Amino acid sequence: MPMVAPMMPNISDNIRGAFLMMGSMAAFTLNDACMKALSDELPLSQALFLRGLATTALMYLLARSLGVLNLAMSPRDRWLVRLRNVMEIGTAYFFITALFNMPLANASAIMQALPLSVTLAGALFLGQAVGWRRLIAILIGFTGVMLIVRPGMAGFNVYSLYVLIAVVLVTIRDILARKISASVPTMTVALMNALSVTIAFGLASIFTDWAPLSGKATLQLGGASIFIIGGYVFSVSAMRAGEIAVIAPFRYTSLLWALVLGLVVFSDWPDQITLLGSAIVVATGVYTFYRERRISQENAGG
């Protein structure tokens, strides 16, 4: 009996964290769908700038209300945040450009390689241990990505390479995040990222012919701004609710949302090779998280 009671809150935390992660992925994918829908009316820089204005304002108000806005940081942390901002700007450009020009589910499927790339980068640049089983899983996962991208083949879309570039930039962004001191609030870093993207594409929009903003586009921009903040908030809450190795695999629910939204909203459905590649990426990613959790439990057990 004494052994059972302490486990119950942990199970409850993991369940809550799983639902929060699924909510986060739903919100991020709905944001992507709103942005893709805008491609019919607005140029890229205008869409990102207007979304950024709303997102930055809402994030600032949220950070102030939660008391987590702290701009005081060391020179090292300030440099890391600035470098992370550059990665965020690049990610926004390459991923949204790809999203404007390829099916939602295909872009989302390639982004599923992110946990694998972060694990590999952690081994290469942070000295984190990655056993041969996880290394093989990562290599198989990247084979799945190649099935989705299919370079040089009939199903190839050059914008798939844009998504791959976005994966690389997000990987660097996440590695930089791990080097930022714990004293710097997550919301402050996220706010700086949103502000940098807004400024960058605000400047870029000066050299772009602006399109008139219809009522439909205004609703889509508003939806994108709300959904992306919801994604950030749910994601942070999820990672603080339970065990990361248990919660992280639920990131892959974003692919299910992308498949459904792609079909219902844009009448797109991936071909069989893309679906096979997606299944390989998801399976290897889940296995990587499973191995990480098992190793952590073995180390904790002595």
N, C-alpha and C positions, 0 to 999 in steps of 0.2 A: 504493500500500500504506500509506504513513504516514497517508493521509486516512481509511482505513477503521477502523483500530483504535480511535480515540477515540469513534466513534459507537456501538460495540457496548454499552458499559455503559449509555448513555442509553436505547437500545432496551430493554434488559433492565429498567431502572428503570421505564420507562413501562408495560411489560407487567405488572410486579409491582404498580405503582400501580393499573392498571386492575382487576386481580383483587381488590386490597384495597378499591377503591371499590365493586365489585360485591358483595363480602362485607359492606361497611358498609350498603349499601342493603337487602340481604337481612335483615340483623340489625334495622335500623330498622323494616322492614315486618313482620317477625315480632313485634316489640314491639307494633306497632299492632294486629296480629291478636289478640295475647294480651289487650290492653286492651279491644278491642271485645268479645271473648268474655266478659269480666268484667261487661259491662253487664247481663247476665241475672241476676247475683247481688249485685253491690255498687253502692252509689251512687258518683257521680263523686268526691267529696271523699275518701271512704274509700279508694277504689282508688288515687288519686294519692298519698295520704299513705302508704299501706302500701308502694307501689312506691318512693316516694321514700326511705323509711327504708332499704330494702335497697340501693337504688342509691347513696345517699350514703355508706353504710358501705363498700360495695365500692369506690367511687371513691376514698374516703379512703385505704383500704389500698393501692390501686394507686398513687396519687400518692406515698404515703410510700415504697413499695418502689422506685419509679422515681426518687425523689429530686427530684421536680418540684413539691413543695408549698412555696410561698413566699407567705405572707400579707402580707409587707412590700411596700407599694406607695405611690406618691405620692397625695396627696389627689385629684388630677385622675383618676388611674386608679381609685381607690376609688369615686369618684362615677360614673364610666362603668360600672364593674362593677355597681354598685347599680342603675343605670338599666337595664342589660342584664338584671338579675334580674327587674325589673318586666315587661319584654317577655317573658321566659321564662314567668313566671307566667300572663300573659295568653294566650300561645300555648298553654300546656297546657290552660287552661280552654276556650278556643274550639275548638281542634282535637279534643280528646278528647270534648267534648260533641257535636261534629258526628259524630265517629267512632261514638259510642254510638247515633246516630240516622240514619245513612245508610250506604250500601254502602261498603266499604273501598276499592274501585277508584275510585269517584267522588271520594272525599276525596283519595286519592293523586293522581288526575289533576289536580285543581285545584292541589295543592301543586307540581306540575311547573312552574308559572309562576314559581316562586321565582327561578331563575337569571335570568329575564328582568327581574323586578322589581328584583333586586339590581343588574343592569347599568344599568337606568334610574336607580335611586337613586344609583348611583356617579357618573353623569353630572350629576345635578341637585345633589347635595350634596357630592361630593368633587372635582368638577371634572375627572372622567375623560372623555377624548375618546370620543364615540360617533358614528360616521359615519352618513350617511343610510341606508346599507344595513342596518346593525344596528338603527337606529331603526324602519325599516319592518318588519323581522323581529319586533321587540318588539310593535309595534302589531298585526301579524297574529297573533302568539302570544296576545295578550290577547283577540282575536276568538275564538280557539279556546276560551279559558276561558269566554267568554260562551255558546258553544255547549254547554259542559258544565253551566253554572249555569242558563241559560235563564230569566232573571228575567221574571216575569209570564206564563210559558207553562205548559202542562199538566204538563210534566216538572219544574217548579221545586220545589226543596226548600229551605226557609228555612235549613236548616243548611249549605247550600252557601255562604251568606253568612258563616257562622261560619268556614269554611275560608278564605275570602277575607280576613277580618279576621286570621286566623292568618298568612297570607302577608305581609300588611302588617307585622305585629308581628315576624315573623322577619326581614324585610328591614331594619327598624330595628335589630334585634338584631345583624345581621351588619355593618351600617354602623358601629355602636358598637364592635364587635370590632376593626375596622380602625383605630380611633382609640386603642385601648388600647396602651400601650407594649409593645414586643417583649420587654422584661425580665420582664413578667408571664407566667408559664407558662400554656399553654393549659389544662392539666389543672386548675390552680388556678381559672381562670375557670369551667370546666365544673363543678367541685365546688361553687363558690359558687352557680351556677345551680341545681344539683340540691338544695342545702340550702335555698335560698329557696323553691323549689316545695314542698318537704316541709313547711316551716314554715307557708307560706300555706295549704295544703290541710289541714294538721293543725289549724289554727285553725278553718278552715271546717267541718271534720268534727265539731267540738264541737256545732254547731247542726244536725247531721244524725243521723237514726236509723241506727245502725250495723246492718249485716246480719251474721249469723253467717258465719264463714269456713269454707267446706267444703274438703275435700281437693283437689277439682278447682280451686277458686279459688286455693288456696295454690300449686298447681303453676303456674297461669297467672301469678300475681304474680311467682313466682320466675323464670319464663321471661322475662317482660317486663323484670325488673330486669337479668338477664344479657344479654339481647339488646340493650337500649339502651346498656349499657356497651360491648358488643362493637361496636355501631355507631359510638360515639364514638371508640374506640381505632382501629378500622380506617380511619375517615374521616381522622383526624389522620395516621396512618401513610401513607395513600394520597397525601395532599397533600404529604408530605415525600419521597415516593419518586421522583416524576418531574415532568414538565411539567404544570402545572395545566390548560392548554388542551387537552391530550391526555386527561387523566384525568377532568376534570369531566363530559364528556358521559355517562360511565357511571353518573352519578346516575340517569339515566332508566330504568335497569334495575329501579328500585323499582316502576315501574308494572307491569312484567311480573310481579313477585312479587305485587303487589296483585291483579292479575287472576286469577292462579292460586289464591292463598289465598282470595280472595273467592268463587270458584267452588267450590273443594273444601271449604272450611270452612263458608262461610255460604250457599252455593247462590245467590250473586248474580252476575249478569253484566250489564255496562252495555249500554244500547241503542245503536243505530247512530250516533245524533247525538253521544252522549257519546264513543264510540270515535273518531268523526271529529274532534271537538274535541281529544281527547287526542293524536291523530296530528299535528294542526296545532301544538299546543304543543310537543311533542317535536321536530318537524322544525325549527321556528323556533329553539328552544333550541340544538339541535346546530349550526345554521347560525351562530348568534351566537358560539358557542365557536370555530367554524372561522374566522370573520372575525377574532376576537380573536387567534388563533394566527398567522394569516397576517400581520396588521399587526405583531405582535411580531417575527416573522421578518424582515419588511421593514425595521423600525427597527433591528434588530440588524445587518442587512447594510449599514447606513449609508445 
